[in-house]
């Protein structure tokens, strides 16, 4: 059985790129805002969540993404969270790690870096070689 991944991003092109990049090795579920992210995290209990920070209705701020991170870590503490965002600054990165993020990648992202990060985060019982 493939590990389940939740992708939370409001950019449809990025969501589709991530879906097709990861769907061979993972069971991929997507969300594009806070309500759908909370609902899908609760129902599907992903092994890994890939989280953008700039989500509606506050796309100019990382607040919505940080709220989702807080929710996932409070309700699904075993879920690993990869924050992948264009938000610049070490203060945002530090806030993500303080909130429980396991990994952090900047957008635009390198596909090979993403894949190796996902393999590192995946449950150890999984062989993706």
N, CA, C and O atoms as CSV, one atom per row, in Angstrom:
chain,resi,resn,atom,element,x,y,z
A,1,UNK,N,N,0.833,-1.183,0.000
A,1,UNK,CA,C,0.000,0.000,0.000
A,1,UNK,C,C,0.883,1.254,0.000
A,1,UNK,O,O,1.842,1.348,0.767
A,2,UNK,N,N,0.550,2.204,-0.861
A,2,UNK,CA,C,1.337,3.428,-0.974
A,2,UNK,C,C,0.999,4.369,0.179
A,2,UNK,O,O,-0.155,4.441,0.604
A,3,UNK,N,N,1.997,5.090,0.687
A,3,UNK,CA,C,1.721,6.104,1.712
A,3,UNK,C,C,0.855,7.218,1.116
A,3,UNK,O,O,0.972,7.543,-0.065
A,4,UNK,N,N,0.003,7.787,1.934
A,4,UNK,CA,C,-0.878,8.859,1.478
A,4,UNK,C,C,-0.201,10.211,1.685
A,4,UNK,O,O,0.402,10.476,2.725
A,5,UNK,N,N,-0.321,11.062,0.656
A,5,UNK,CA,C,0.239,12.405,0.670
A,5,UNK,C,C,-0.910,13.392,0.510
A,5,UNK,O,O,-1.791,13.190,-0.326
A,6,UNK,N,N,-0.906,14.450,1.300
A,6,UNK,CA,C,-1.847,15.546,1.130
A,6,UNK,C,C,-1.076,16.745,0.601
A,6,UNK,O,O,-0.135,17.217,1.238
A,7,UNK,N,N,-1.480,17.239,-0.572
A,7,UNK,CA,C,-0.881,18.436,-1.159
A,7,UNK,C,C,-1.851,19.587,-0.925
A,7,UNK,O,O,-3.006,19.524,-1.347
A,8,UNK,N,N,-1.384,20.641,-0.251
A,8,UNK,CA,C,-2.214,21.820,0.003
A,8,UNK,C,C,-1.565,23.011,-0.694
A,8,UNK,O,O,-0.549,23.537,-0.240
A,9,UNK,N,N,-2.174,23.428,-1.810
A,9,UNK,CA,C,-1.661,24.555,-2.576
A,9,UNK,C,C,-2.801,25.119,-3.407
A,9,UNK,O,O,-3.571,24.356,-3.990
A,10,UNK,N,N,-2.925,26.439,-3.472
A,10,UNK,CA,C,-4.010,27.041,-4.246
A,10,UNK,C,C,-3.650,27.241,-5.720
A,10,UNK,O,O,-4.512,27.629,-6.508
A,11,UNK,N,N,-2.411,26.987,-6.106
A,11,UNK,CA,C,-1.980,27.101,-7.497
A,11,UNK,C,C,-2.223,25.760,-8.190
A,11,UNK,O,O,-1.534,24.778,-7.917
A,12,UNK,N,N,-3.203,25.728,-9.084
A,12,UNK,CA,C,-3.591,24.478,-9.734
A,12,UNK,C,C,-2.452,23.861,-10.541
A,12,UNK,O,O,-2.317,22.638,-10.574
A,13,UNK,N,N,-1.632,24.686,-11.190
A,13,UNK,CA,C,-0.510,24.164,-11.985
A,13,UNK,C,C,0.497,23.440,-11.088
A,13,UNK,O,O,0.987,22.368,-11.442
A,14,UNK,N,N,0.801,24.020,-9.939
A,14,UNK,CA,C,1.739,23.382,-9.007
A,14,UNK,C,C,1.125,22.114,-8.437
A,14,UNK,O,O,1.805,21.095,-8.316
A,15,UNK,N,N,-0.142,22.166,-8.089
A,15,UNK,CA,C,-0.822,20.984,-7.554
A,15,UNK,C,C,-0.772,19.840,-8.567
A,15,UNK,O,O,-0.478,18.702,-8.201
A,16,UNK,N,N,-1.055,20.133,-9.828
A,16,UNK,CA,C,-1.019,19.099,-10.862
A,16,UNK,C,C,0.393,18.567,-11.078
A,16,UNK,O,O,0.587,17.363,-11.247
A,17,UNK,N,N,1.382,19.465,-11.072
A,17,UNK,CA,C,2.766,19.024,-11.236
A,17,UNK,C,C,3.167,18.087,-10.102
A,17,UNK,O,O,3.772,17.042,-10.339
A,18,UNK,N,N,2.832,18.461,-8.879
A,18,UNK,CA,C,3.148,17.609,-7.725
A,18,UNK,C,C,2.405,16.284,-7.813
A,18,UNK,O,O,2.978,15.228,-7.543
A,19,UNK,N,N,1.121,16.338,-8.193
A,19,UNK,CA,C,0.325,15.118,-8.315
A,19,UNK,C,C,0.992,14.137,-9.275
A,19,UNK,O,O,1.196,12.973,-8.930
A,20,UNK,N,N,1.333,14.599,-10.475
A,20,UNK,CA,C,1.911,13.702,-11.470
A,20,UNK,C,C,3.329,13.267,-11.105
A,20,UNK,O,O,3.738,12.157,-11.443
A,21,UNK,N,N,4.066,14.110,-10.434
A,21,UNK,CA,C,5.420,13.746,-10.003
A,21,UNK,C,C,5.388,12.652,-8.937
A,21,UNK,O,O,6.247,11.770,-8.924
A,22,UNK,N,N,4.398,12.709,-8.045
A,22,UNK,CA,C,4.388,11.819,-6.878
A,22,UNK,C,C,3.408,10.650,-6.962
A,22,UNK,O,O,3.497,9.728,-6.152
A,23,UNK,N,N,2.484,10.662,-7.910
A,23,UNK,CA,C,1.403,9.672,-7.894
A,23,UNK,C,C,1.844,8.241,-8.175
A,23,UNK,O,O,1.105,7.315,-7.843
A,24,UNK,N,N,3.005,8.018,-8.768
A,24,UNK,CA,C,3.469,6.639,-8.959
A,24,UNK,C,C,3.833,5.974,-7.634
A,24,UNK,O,O,3.634,4.771,-7.463
A,25,UNK,N,N,4.366,6.757,-6.703
A,25,UNK,CA,C,4.862,6.202,-5.442
A,25,UNK,C,C,3.966,6.472,-4.244
A,25,UNK,O,O,4.145,5.869,-3.186
A,26,UNK,N,N,2.999,7.377,-4.402
A,26,UNK,CA,C,2.165,7.783,-3.275
A,26,UNK,C,C,0.697,7.847,-3.683
A,26,UNK,O,O,0.372,8.047,-4.853
A,27,UNK,N,N,-0.170,7.678,-2.714
A,27,UNK,CA,C,-1.606,7.905,-2.879
A,27,UNK,C,C,-1.814,9.395,-2.592
A,27,UNK,O,O,-1.731,9.819,-1.439
A,28,UNK,N,N,-2.083,10.190,-3.630
A,28,UNK,CA,C,-2.086,11.643,-3.516
A,28,UNK,C,C,-3.500,12.193,-3.387
A,28,UNK,O,O,-4.389,11.846,-4.165
A,29,UNK,N,N,-3.695,13.056,-2.391
A,29,UNK,CA,C,-4.942,13.777,-2.153
A,29,UNK,C,C,-4.589,15.261,-2.183
A,29,UNK,O,O,-3.518,15.651,-1.717
A,30,UNK,N,N,-5.483,16.097,-2.730
A,30,UNK,CA,C,-5.175,17.522,-2.821
A,30,UNK,C,C,-6.228,18.373,-2.123
A,30,UNK,O,O,-7.375,17.963,-1.947
A,31,UNK,N,N,-5.800,19.574,-1.731
A,31,UNK,CA,C,-6.684,20.578,-1.144
A,31,UNK,C,C,-6.151,21.938,-1.573
A,31,UNK,O,O,-4.963,22.084,-1.861
A,32,UNK,N,N,-7.050,22.950,-1.617
A,32,UNK,CA,C,-6.581,24.256,-2.075
A,32,UNK,C,C,-6.917,25.408,-1.135
A,32,UNK,O,O,-6.698,26.570,-1.476
A,33,UNK,N,N,-7.448,25.092,0.049
A,33,UNK,CA,C,-7.753,26.140,1.026
A,33,UNK,C,C,-7.846,25.513,2.416
A,33,UNK,O,O,-7.739,24.297,2.572
A,34,UNK,N,N,-8.045,26.359,3.413
A,34,UNK,CA,C,-8.073,25.879,4.801
A,34,UNK,C,C,-9.185,24.861,5.052
A,34,UNK,O,O,-8.891,23.797,5.597
A,35,UNK,N,N,-10.444,25.118,4.690
A,35,UNK,CA,C,-11.488,24.130,4.985
A,35,UNK,C,C,-11.257,22.772,4.322
A,35,UNK,O,O,-11.439,21.733,4.956
A,36,UNK,N,N,-10.852,22.777,3.035
A,36,UNK,CA,C,-10.633,21.484,2.374
A,36,UNK,C,C,-9.386,20.788,2.924
A,36,UNK,O,O,-9.353,19.559,2.985
A,37,UNK,N,N,-8.364,21.543,3.325
A,37,UNK,CA,C,-7.163,20.938,3.900
A,37,UNK,C,C,-7.477,20.263,5.234
A,37,UNK,O,O,-7.037,19.142,5.487
A,38,UNK,N,N,-8.239,20.947,6.084
A,38,UNK,CA,C,-8.597,20.372,7.389
A,38,UNK,C,C,-9.458,19.128,7.192
A,38,UNK,O,O,-9.245,18.106,7.843
A,39,UNK,N,N,-10.424,19.222,6.296
A,39,UNK,CA,C,-11.320,18.088,6.035
A,39,UNK,C,C,-10.541,16.883,5.513
A,39,UNK,O,O,-10.711,15.769,6.008
A,40,UNK,N,N,-9.698,17.104,4.525
A,40,UNK,CA,C,-8.965,15.982,3.919
A,40,UNK,C,C,-7.898,15.422,4.855
A,40,UNK,O,O,-7.652,14.216,4.856
A,41,UNK,N,N,-7.273,16.264,5.638
A,41,UNK,CA,C,-6.306,15.758,6.623
A,41,UNK,C,C,-7.013,14.880,7.647
A,41,UNK,O,O,-6.498,13.831,8.033
A,42,UNK,N,N,-8.185,15.306,8.082
A,42,UNK,CA,C,-8.944,14.553,9.086
A,42,UNK,C,C,-9.430,13.223,8.528
A,42,UNK,O,O,-9.323,12.192,9.192
A,43,UNK,N,N,-9.957,13.241,7.327
A,43,UNK,CA,C,-10.529,12.028,6.726
A,43,UNK,C,C,-9.444,11.055,6.271
A,43,UNK,O,O,-9.540,9.856,6.531
A,44,UNK,N,N,-8.418,11.558,5.597
A,44,UNK,CA,C,-7.435,10.683,4.959
A,44,UNK,C,C,-6.190,10.402,5.795
A,44,UNK,O,O,-5.444,9.474,5.480
A,45,UNK,N,N,-5.948,11.173,6.845
A,45,UNK,CA,C,-4.789,10.984,7.729
A,45,UNK,C,C,-3.506,10.696,6.950
A,45,UNK,O,O,-2.979,9.585,7.016
A,46,UNK,N,N,-3.000,11.683,6.215
A,46,UNK,CA,C,-1.825,11.458,5.369
A,46,UNK,C,C,-0.562,11.175,6.166
A,46,UNK,O,O,-0.410,11.632,7.299
A,47,UNK,N,N,0.341,10.417,5.557
A,47,UNK,CA,C,1.657,10.179,6.163
A,47,UNK,C,C,2.511,11.431,6.040
A,47,UNK,O,O,3.316,11.744,6.917
A,48,UNK,N,N,2.318,12.148,4.921
A,48,UNK,CA,C,3.075,13.377,4.652
A,48,UNK,C,C,2.123,14.417,4.080
A,48,UNK,O,O,1.277,14.095,3.245
A,49,UNK,N,N,2.258,15.655,4.523
A,49,UNK,CA,C,1.529,16.772,3.939
A,49,UNK,C,C,2.532,17.742,3.340
A,49,UNK,O,O,3.523,18.102,3.975
A,50,UNK,N,N,2.263,18.161,2.107
A,50,UNK,CA,C,3.049,19.194,1.451
A,50,UNK,C,C,2.207,20.459,1.516
A,50,UNK,O,O,1.097,20.496,0.986
A,51,UNK,N,N,2.723,21.482,2.155
A,51,UNK,CA,C,1.923,22.644,2.500
A,51,UNK,C,C,2.517,23.943,1.973
A,51,UNK,O,O,3.655,24.296,2.284
A,52,UNK,N,N,1.718,24.653,1.165
A,52,UNK,CA,C,2.047,26.024,0.784
A,52,UNK,C,C,1.535,26.916,1.910
A,52,UNK,O,O,0.569,26.562,2.585
A,53,UNK,N,N,2.159,28.048,2.119
A,53,UNK,CA,C,1.731,28.942,3.195
A,53,UNK,C,C,0.745,30.002,2.732
A,53,UNK,O,O,-0.122,30.415,3.502
A,54,UNK,N,N,0.861,30.445,1.496
A,54,UNK,CA,C,0.029,31.548,0.994
A,54,UNK,C,C,-1.243,31.000,0.368
A,54,UNK,O,O,-1.275,30.657,-0.814
A,55,UNK,N,N,-2.281,30.924,1.175
A,55,UNK,CA,C,-3.552,30.334,0.749
A,55,UNK,C,C,-4.688,31.317,0.969
A,55,UNK,O,O,-4.593,32.204,1.819
A,56,UNK,N,N,-5.780,31.161,0.194
A,56,UNK,CA,C,-6.921,32.061,0.366
A,56,UNK,C,C,-7.512,31.932,1.766
A,56,UNK,O,O,-7.459,30.851,2.352
A,57,UNK,N,N,-8.053,32.970,2.297
A,57,UNK,CA,C,-8.290,34.263,1.649
A,57,UNK,C,C,-7.140,35.241,1.840
A,57,UNK,O,O,-7.233,36.379,1.379
A,58,UNK,N,N,-6.064,34.839,2.500
A,58,UNK,CA,C,-4.951,35.751,2.801
A,58,UNK,C,C,-3.693,35.339,2.040
A,58,UNK,O,O,-2.682,34.987,2.647
A,59,UNK,N,N,-3.760,35.385,0.705
A,59,UNK,CA,C,-2.641,34.903,-0.100
A,59,UNK,C,C,-1.375,35.743,0.044
A,59,UNK,O,O,-0.296,35.293,-0.339
A,60,UNK,N,N,-1.485,36.941,0.584
A,60,UNK,CA,C,-0.316,37.789,0.785
A,60,UNK,C,C,0.394,37.531,2.102
A,60,UNK,O,O,1.412,38.157,2.396
A,61,UNK,N,N,-0.136,36.617,2.889
A,61,UNK,CA,C,0.398,36.345,4.219
A,61,UNK,C,C,0.515,34.838,4.433
A,61,UNK,O,O,-0.264,34.076,3.860
A,62,UNK,N,N,1.478,34.396,5.251
A,62,UNK,CA,C,1.607,32.962,5.527
A,62,UNK,C,C,0.644,32.455,6.607
A,62,UNK,O,O,0.708,31.283,6.976
A,63,UNK,N,N,-0.235,33.301,7.113
A,63,UNK,CA,C,-1.064,32.945,8.271
A,63,UNK,C,C,-1.953,31.723,8.054
A,63,UNK,O,O,-2.049,30.876,8.943
A,64,UNK,N,N,-2.608,31.610,6.891
A,64,UNK,CA,C,-3.501,30.474,6.656
A,64,UNK,C,C,-2.705,29.170,6.646
A,64,UNK,O,O,-3.112,28.183,7.258
A,65,UNK,N,N,-1.577,29.172,5.954
A,65,UNK,CA,C,-0.730,27.982,5.920
A,65,UNK,C,C,-0.227,27.588,7.295
A,65,UNK,O,O,-0.174,26.405,7.631
A,66,UNK,N,N,0.141,28.582,8.086
A,66,UNK,CA,C,0.605,28.292,9.448
A,66,UNK,C,C,-0.520,27.726,10.310
A,66,UNK,O,O,-0.273,26.885,11.175
A,67,UNK,N,N,-1.752,28.179,10.084
A,67,UNK,CA,C,-2.897,27.621,10.816
A,67,UNK,C,C,-3.122,26.154,10.440
A,67,UNK,O,O,-3.445,25.334,11.299
A,68,UNK,N,N,-2.951,25.826,9.158
A,68,UNK,CA,C,-3.093,24.432,8.720
A,68,UNK,C,C,-1.986,23.580,9.336
A,68,UNK,O,O,-2.246,22.472,9.806
A,69,UNK,N,N,-0.759,24.086,9.336
A,69,UNK,CA,C,0.360,23.379,9.964
A,69,UNK,C,C,0.039,23.095,11.426
A,69,UNK,O,O,0.230,21.976,11.901
A,70,UNK,N,N,-0.443,24.099,12.131
A,70,UNK,CA,C,-0.807,23.943,13.539
A,70,UNK,C,C,-1.883,22.871,13.717
A,70,UNK,O,O,-1.794,22.044,14.624
A,71,UNK,N,N,-2.892,22.888,12.858
A,71,UNK,CA,C,-3.971,21.904,12.941
A,71,UNK,C,C,-3.433,20.480,12.720
A,71,UNK,O,O,-3.729,19.567,13.491
A,72,UNK,N,N,-2.646,20.311,11.664
A,72,UNK,CA,C,-2.130,18.973,11.345
A,72,UNK,C,C,-1.287,18.440,12.486
A,72,UNK,O,O,-1.449,17.290,12.895
A,73,UNK,N,N,-0.389,19.261,13.004
A,73,UNK,CA,C,0.492,18.792,14.072
A,73,UNK,C,C,-0.263,18.529,15.380
A,73,UNK,O,O,0.132,17.655,16.152
A,74,UNK,N,N,-1.338,19.270,15.634
A,74,UNK,CA,C,-2.124,19.065,16.851
A,74,UNK,C,C,-3.000,17.821,16.751
A,74,UNK,O,O,-3.172,17.106,17.738
A,75,UNK,N,N,-3.556,17.555,15.567
A,75,UNK,CA,C,-4.521,16.469,15.422
A,75,UNK,C,C,-3.941,15.194,14.813
A,75,UNK,O,O,-4.493,14.110,15.003
A,76,UNK,N,N,-2.845,15.317,14.090
A,76,UNK,CA,C,-2.200,14.166,13.448
A,76,UNK,C,C,-0.695,14.249,13.686
A,76,UNK,O,O,0.067,14.455,12.742
A,77,UNK,N,N,-0.262,14.092,14.923
A,77,UNK,CA,C,1.155,14.331,15.249
A,77,UNK,C,C,2.140,13.412,14.517
A,77,UNK,O,O,3.323,13.737,14.421
A,78,UNK,N,N,1.673,12.276,14.004
A,78,UNK,CA,C,2.570,11.373,13.274
A,78,UNK,C,C,2.798,11.827,11.833
A,78,UNK,O,O,3.738,11.372,11.181
A,79,UNK,N,N,1.948,12.716,11.337
A,79,UNK,CA,C,2.071,13.197,9.965
A,79,UNK,C,C,3.288,14.104,9.830
A,79,UNK,O,O,3.475,15.035,10.613
A,80,UNK,N,N,4.112,13.817,8.827
A,80,UNK,CA,C,5.252,14.685,8.514
A,80,UNK,C,C,4.749,15.829,7.646
A,80,UNK,O,O,3.866,15.637,6.811
A,81,UNK,N,N,5.308,17.014,7.840
A,81,UNK,CA,C,4.884,18.175,7.053
A,81,UNK,C,C,6.096,18.795,6.349
A,81,UNK,O,O,7.091,19.159,6.975
A,82,UNK,N,N,5.970,18.900,5.020
A,82,UNK,CA,C,6.943,19.587,4.190
A,82,UNK,C,C,6.316,20.913,3.787
A,82,UNK,O,O,5.334,20.938,3.046
A,83,UNK,N,N,6.875,22.007,4.270
A,83,UNK,CA,C,6.406,23.331,3.865
A,83,UNK,C,C,7.168,23.692,2.595
A,83,UNK,O,O,8.398,23.695,2.567
A,84,UNK,N,N,6.404,23.996,1.543
A,84,UNK,CA,C,7.000,24.361,0.275
A,84,UNK,C,C,6.351,25.661,-0.165
A,84,UNK,O,O,5.177,25.689,-0.535
A,85,UNK,N,N,7.129,26.743,-0.122
A,85,UNK,CA,C,6.542,28.062,-0.309
A,85,UNK,C,C,7.511,29.027,-0.962
A,85,UNK,O,O,8.721,28.802,-0.982
A,86,UNK,N,N,6.964,30.094,-1.490
A,86,UNK,CA,C,7.790,31.168,-2.036
A,86,UNK,C,C,8.043,32.243,-0.983
A,86,UNK,O,O,8.711,33.239,-1.260
A,87,UNK,N,N,7.518,32.049,0.212
A,87,UNK,CA,C,7.719,33.013,1.303
A,87,UNK,C,C,9.204,33.098,1.621
A,87,UNK,O,O,9.847,32.095,1.932
A,88,UNK,N,N,9.733,34.305,1.539
A,88,UNK,CA,C,11.154,34.502,1.795
A,88,UNK,C,C,11.389,34.889,3.247
A,88,UNK,O,O,10.498,35.390,3.933
A,89,UNK,N,N,12.575,34.651,3.679
A,89,UNK,CA,C,12.980,35.119,4.997
A,89,UNK,C,C,13.152,33.996,5.991
A,89,UNK,O,O,12.371,33.046,6.040
A,90,UNK,N,N,14.200,34.135,6.783
A,90,UNK,CA,C,14.484,33.122,7.793
A,90,UNK,C,C,13.443,33.129,8.896
A,90,UNK,O,O,13.248,32.112,9.561
A,91,UNK,N,N,12.758,34.268,9.108
A,91,UNK,CA,C,11.739,34.308,10.146
A,91,UNK,C,C,10.564,33.397,9.804
A,91,UNK,O,O,10.007,32.760,10.698
A,92,UNK,N,N,10.176,33.319,8.536
A,92,UNK,CA,C,9.086,32.421,8.119
A,92,UNK,C,C,9.528,30.973,8.299
A,92,UNK,O,O,8.780,30.148,8.822
A,93,UNK,N,N,10.738,30.673,7.864
A,93,UNK,CA,C,11.277,29.315,8.001
A,93,UNK,C,C,11.314,28.913,9.488
A,93,UNK,O,O,10.896,27.814,9.853
A,94,UNK,N,N,11.813,29.809,10.325
A,94,UNK,CA,C,11.883,29.529,11.766
A,94,UNK,C,C,10.497,29.322,12.366
A,94,UNK,O,O,10.307,28.448,13.213
A,95,UNK,N,N,9.527,30.129,11.925
A,95,UNK,CA,C,8.165,29.988,12.418
A,95,UNK,C,C,7.574,28.637,12.006
A,95,UNK,O,O,6.839,28.020,12.777
A,96,UNK,N,N,7.889,28.183,10.806
A,96,UNK,CA,C,7.411,26.878,10.347
A,96,UNK,C,C,8.005,25.749,11.189
A,96,UNK,O,O,7.288,24.848,11.624
A,97,UNK,N,N,9.309,25.802,11.414
A,97,UNK,CA,C,9.935,24.755,12.223
A,97,UNK,C,C,9.441,24.803,13.666
A,97,UNK,O,O,9.253,23.760,14.293
A,98,UNK,N,N,9.232,25.994,14.190
A,98,UNK,CA,C,8.683,26.132,15.544
A,98,UNK,C,C,7.269,25.551,15.623
A,98,UNK,O,O,6.858,25.036,16.663
A,99,UNK,N,N,6.528,25.641,14.507
A,99,UNK,CA,C,5.171,25.104,14.458
A,99,UNK,C,C,5.108,23.615,14.184
A,99,UNK,O,O,4.021,23.038,14.164
A,100,UNK,N,N,6.264,22.975,13.971
A,100,UNK,CA,C,6.285,21.531,13.799
A,100,UNK,C,C,6.635,21.040,12.409
A,100,UNK,O,O,6.608,19.832,12.173
A,101,UNK,N,N,6.963,21.929,11.473
A,101,UNK,CA,C,7.337,21.476,10.126
A,101,UNK,C,C,8.553,20.563,10.208
A,101,UNK,O,O,9.461,20.792,11.007
A,102,UNK,N,N,8.560,19.531,9.378
A,102,UNK,CA,C,9.674,18.583,9.359
A,102,UNK,C,C,10.720,18.955,8.319
A,102,UNK,O,O,11.909,18.692,8.500
A,103,UNK,N,N,10.270,19.569,7.226
A,103,UNK,CA,C,11.161,19.985,6.138
A,103,UNK,C,C,10.641,21.291,5.557
A,103,UNK,O,O,9.482,21.654,5.755
A,104,UNK,N,N,11.515,21.996,4.836
A,104,UNK,CA,C,11.154,23.274,4.233
A,104,UNK,C,C,11.865,23.382,2.898
A,104,UNK,O,O,13.088,23.256,2.833
A,105,UNK,N,N,11.096,23.619,1.811
A,105,UNK,CA,C,11.674,23.848,0.494
A,105,UNK,C,C,11.133,25.159,-0.058
A,105,UNK,O,O,9.965,25.495,0.139
A,106,UNK,N,N,11.990,25.889,-0.747
A,106,UNK,CA,C,11.561,27.129,-1.392
A,106,UNK,C,C,11.022,26.841,-2.783
A,106,UNK,O,O,11.491,25.937,-3.474
A,107,UNK,N,N,10.025,27.629,-3.180
A,107,UNK,CA,C,9.548,27.614,-4.564
A,107,UNK,C,C,10.322,28.690,-5.305
A,107,UNK,O,O,10.614,29.732,-4.717
A,108,UNK,N,N,10.664,28.487,-6.559
A,108,UNK,CA,C,10.422,27.264,-7.302
A,108,UNK,C,C,11.310,26.144,-6.778
A,108,UNK,O,O,12.423,26.389,-6.312
A,109,UNK,N,N,10.811,24.914,-6.857
A,109,UNK,CA,C,11.529,23.777,-6.302
A,109,UNK,C,C,12.126,22.919,-7.413
A,109,UNK,O,O,11.627,22.893,-8.538
A,110,UNK,N,N,13.192,22.227,-7.074
A,110,UNK,CA,C,13.832,21.279,-7.967
A,110,UNK,C,C,13.161,19.925,-7.763
A,110,UNK,O,O,13.050,19.455,-6.631
A,111,UNK,N,N,12.715,19.295,-8.843
A,111,UNK,CA,C,11.978,18.032,-8.741
A,111,UNK,C,C,12.796,16.944,-8.053
A,111,UNK,O,O,12.260,16.204,-7.229
A,112,UNK,N,N,14.062,16.835,-8.371
A,112,UNK,CA,C,14.895,15.800,-7.746
A,112,UNK,C,C,15.054,16.043,-6.241
A,112,UNK,O,O,15.065,15.098,-5.452
A,113,UNK,N,N,15.177,17.305,-5.854
A,113,UNK,CA,C,15.256,17.628,-4.430
A,113,UNK,C,C,13.953,17.259,-3.734
A,113,UNK,O,O,13.965,16.710,-2.632
A,114,UNK,N,N,12.837,17.559,-4.374
A,114,UNK,CA,C,11.537,17.191,-3.814
A,114,UNK,C,C,11.434,15.683,-3.630
A,114,UNK,O,O,11.035,15.219,-2.562
A,115,UNK,N,N,11.782,14.919,-4.643
A,115,UNK,CA,C,11.667,13.460,-4.569
A,115,UNK,C,C,12.561,12.900,-3.470
A,115,UNK,O,O,12.132,12.029,-2.714
A,116,UNK,N,N,13.792,13.382,-3.369
A,116,UNK,CA,C,14.680,12.870,-2.318
A,116,UNK,C,C,14.181,13.264,-0.931
A,116,UNK,O,O,14.313,12.491,0.018
A,117,UNK,N,N,13.608,14.468,-0.808
A,117,UNK,CA,C,13.042,14.899,0.471
A,117,UNK,C,C,11.857,14.014,0.839
A,117,UNK,O,O,11.721,13.610,1.994
A,118,UNK,N,N,11.009,13.713,-0.122
A,118,UNK,CA,C,9.849,12.852,0.133
A,118,UNK,C,C,10.285,11.458,0.554
A,118,UNK,O,O,9.695,10.878,1.464
A,119,UNK,N,N,11.291,10.921,-0.081
A,119,UNK,CA,C,11.788,9.579,0.287
A,119,UNK,C,C,12.335,9.572,1.708
A,119,UNK,O,O,12.161,8.604,2.448
A,120,UNK,N,N,12.990,10.651,2.075
A,120,UNK,CA,C,13.540,10.756,3.430
A,120,UNK,C,C,12.407,10.824,4.458
A,120,UNK,O,O,12.529,10.287,5.559
A,121,UNK,N,N,11.309,11.483,4.094
A,121,UNK,CA,C,10.188,11.670,5.018
A,121,UNK,C,C,9.225,10.488,5.060
A,121,UNK,O,O,8.496,10.318,6.036
A,122,UNK,N,N,9.218,9.673,4.013
A,122,UNK,CA,C,8.256,8.572,3.913
A,122,UNK,C,C,8.461,7.561,5.047
A,122,UNK,O,O,9.564,7.426,5.578
A,123,UNK,N,N,7.393,6.861,5.407
A,123,UNK,CA,C,7.525,5.820,6.438
A,123,UNK,C,C,8.648,4.852,6.080
A,123,UNK,O,O,8.796,4.461,4.922
A,124,UNK,N,N,9.429,4.472,7.072
A,124,UNK,CA,C,10.620,3.657,6.844
A,124,UNK,C,C,10.321,2.272,6.299
A,124,UNK,O,O,11.210,1.638,5.731
A,125,UNK,N,N,9.106,1.789,6.453
A,125,UNK,CA,C,8.752,0.482,5.950
A,125,UNK,C,C,8.596,0.480,4.436
A,125,UNK,O,O,8.398,-0.573,3.830
A,126,UNK,N,N,8.685,1.658,3.822
A,126,UNK,CA,C,8.450,1.804,2.397
A,126,UNK,C,C,9.753,1.698,1.628
A,126,UNK,O,O,10.750,2.318,2.001
A,127,UNK,N,N,9.753,0.920,0.564
A,127,UNK,CA,C,10.915,0.824,-0.314
A,127,UNK,C,C,10.545,1.449,-1.651
A,127,UNK,O,O,9.785,0.868,-2.426
A,128,UNK,N,N,11.083,2.633,-1.919
A,128,UNK,CA,C,10.770,3.335,-3.166
A,128,UNK,C,C,11.910,3.289,-4.164
A,128,UNK,O,O,11.954,4.110,-5.080
A,129,UNK,N,N,12.810,2.374,-4.014
A,129,UNK,CA,C,13.976,2.318,-4.908
A,129,UNK,C,C,13.605,2.001,-6.329
A,129,UNK,O,O,14.479,1.921,-7.192
